[in-house]
Amino acid sequence: MYNPFLSSMMLAFEAQKVIELRLVRLAWGGREGQAEMQSMVTEKIHATFEAMGTLMMGGSPETVIARYREHVALNTKRLSVS
């Protein structure tokens, strides 16, 4: 059985790692910090439109949470490598 509370909590925990990694990158500044700041804003806008589109087409909130978790996982991987 699907538990939306558990998925939301997992998203919150996973997002904390991305927040930490991004803050470090922003604190270092320079080109990488600037690029991360622009990327962060762009990603938020795209994710919002993607979520709205999913919901408008009849998708469930669970689908949106699952997709956000995919984005968070990709960001964690990208930010952890460099």
ABEGO torsion letter per residue (X at the ends): XBBAAAAAAAAAAAAAAAAAAAAAAAAAEEAAAAAAAAAAAAAAAAAAAAAAAAAAAGBBAAAAAAAAAAAAAAAAAAAAAX
